[in-house]
Amino acid sequence: MAKTNPFQFVQQVRAEMAKVTWPTRKETMITTAMVMVMVAFASVFFLIADQILSWVVGYILGFGA
């Protein structure tokens, strides 16, 4: 790979940054809200799964006591 001097490197970085499509504020807010909703659903799911597994293991180890 050919070496580039720092000036050429900065020019290349700027050229690549110009190609990036940045999300709008609205897109960022919607994506953030969707992530929060999915986290809430996952939290509830794992809470319920943990409670069920805890009950099953307790029942098996305690032989119903």
Steps between C-alpha positions, in 0.01 A plus 500: 500500500643834397575753769312829493610819660286652778356768269375242250363291784294793631370568149397138463327501838305813408399346166373186675317703766319689222362166375345411836123535523428632847157432656266789566392597850159338439657171385727498804209561737287227340786251509571584864133454592490163322808383688343604831178311416694187409703524821178524700353195323820301551511597868144384560561178307813413700329593828216260425736226376716538811199477730372188325841330507547597863165345588575182302845454655365571847224247448741234374761553771245538775290208372191715522560615853 
